[in-house]
Amino acid sequence: MEVINGHKKWGFQGNPELIASSISVRGVLTKLMANRNKDEKRPTIPLGRADPTEFPSYRTTPVAPDAVADATYSYNYNCYPPTVGIAEARRAVAEYLSKDFPYQLSPDDVYLTAGCTQAIEIVVSVLARPNANILFPRPGYPQYEARASCSKLEVRHFDLIPEKGWEVDLDSVEALADENTVAMVIINPSNPCGNVFTYQHLKEIAETASKLGIFVISDEVYGHLAFGSNPFVPMGVFGSTVPVLTLGSIAKRWIVPGWRLGWIVTSDPNGIFHQSGFVECMKNFLDITTDPPTNMQGALTQILKHTKEDFYSKILTTIREAADILYDRIQEIPCLTCPHKPEGSMVAMVKLNLPLLEGIIDDVDFCMKLAKEESVIILPGVTVGLKNCLRITFAVEHSALEDGLGRIKAFYHRHAKKE
Ligand SMILES: *Cc1c(COP(=O)(O)O)cnc(C)c1O
């Protein structure tokens, strides 16, 4: 190979973290989609990713596109925004979240991001100093792991306990943390488990993190999508026990994941994020990254203020009924068990009982063959940290969900171990 100035010409090396590209949800789903039988006449049932926008029952409220149109046609939002977000939108988020808080958030506590995905990127990048480590849940949301590895931030995993409704194993949190631990992440309502933490459990998490001197990052992208017996309680309620970074977005509750609008909120009445220098560091990061589009920021105030209660409740009913269908149909498929009935988010974790199956070696094999034979897409558990489990999205049209679960049942009977 030609060598110029000591470099091999075109000798691409790349970031090893990206070449090693462990496992991303999108990467796995692309492989599953490609594995479908080309001659399949039946429609594909997408139970792999939580994006129900193609289904009429999950259409957003007209308040949302109206708000975007109003903001755009006002011509007031064609400028670059301030890197922290425009003032009125920050105020709107502070007011929206404060309704569930025992104290009032200030607009200055709010930083607007390009979806919750960028919120994760920002928070992880800001925390990633040399030798630091961070605690993530297992199972979890692999975007966190991917971001941490790109930032060379060491990851340690604590377990969520299925028998206890996927609560955090706080003993494992205590055992993992040391003087270099910077934060722990919780996702509530949970993706991938579909549970909702109780007030009491959140309080225990706050007390544990406070004792260990670590921040809590609470991913509440599914905030308010709780339809079981546990009401949604934001972690920021415990902001005076432990400093909390609340991450959120409009992607899930308003079902507009393509709109790329989210936030980071410092839920911290004692001002520890300011005193510790975290806020300054985060602002410096915001200055070198991109912002959510200004017209979307301009629309946010109307979206948060004018969305009607009946939109929220209609979506919640649709998702609750879907969760019921999933839970009931799973009972009829012997190779699957659902350890905890889903009560929040749009997804559930299901255990795969491999000994009941013939010629299926693991969860990935199950999902690949299911895609090929039935055109049903579900996510192998290993992608979210639990081998031989499956993550199933139930936020699809009810008829599609029935169809998909019927096909999984037929798949089971074809592959069941003979007595
Ligand atoms: C969907 C999701 C995100 C990303 O949200 P966007 O606003 O679409 O970027 C982050 N965290 C969890 C747990 C999610 O399910």
The ligand as an SDF file (V2000), in Angstrom:
LIG
                    3D

 15 15  0  0  0  0  0  0  0  0999 V2000
  -37.5510    5.4290   23.0010 C   0  0  0  0  0  0  0  0  0  0  0  0
  -36.6210    5.5520   24.1520 C   0  0  0  0  0  0  0  0  0  0  0  0
  -35.6490    6.5480   24.1940 C   0  0  0  0  0  0  0  0  0  0  0  0
  -35.4180    7.4810   23.0280 C   0  0  0  0  0  0  0  0  0  0  0  0
  -36.3930    8.4500   22.9430 O   0  0  0  0  0  0  0  0  0  0  0  0
  -36.4230    9.5060   21.7340 P   0  0  0  0  0  0  0  0  0  0  0  0
  -37.0870   10.6870   22.2890 O   0  0  0  0  0  0  0  0  0  0  0  0
  -37.1770    8.8520   20.6260 O   0  0  0  0  0  0  0  0  0  0  0  0
  -35.0070    9.7630   21.3290 O   0  0  0  0  0  0  0  0  0  0  0  0
  -34.8500    6.6580   25.3180 C   0  0  0  0  0  0  0  0  0  0  0  0
  -34.9800    5.8100   26.3520 N   0  0  0  0  0  0  0  0  0  0  0  0
  -35.8840    4.7990   26.3380 C   0  0  0  0  0  0  0  0  0  0  0  0
  -35.9650    3.8860   27.5080 C   0  0  0  0  0  0  0  0  0  0  0  0
  -36.7260    4.6340   25.2290 C   0  0  0  0  0  0  0  0  0  0  0  0
  -37.6050    3.6330   25.2090 O   0  0  0  0  0  0  0  0  0  0  0  0
  1  2  1  0
  2  3  1  0
  2 14  2  0
  3  4  1  0
  3 10  2  0
  4  5  1  0
  5  6  1  0
  6  7  2  0
  6  8  1  0
  6  9  1  0
 10 11  1  0
 11 12  2  0
 12 13  1  0
 12 14  1  0
 14 15  1  0
M  END
$$$$
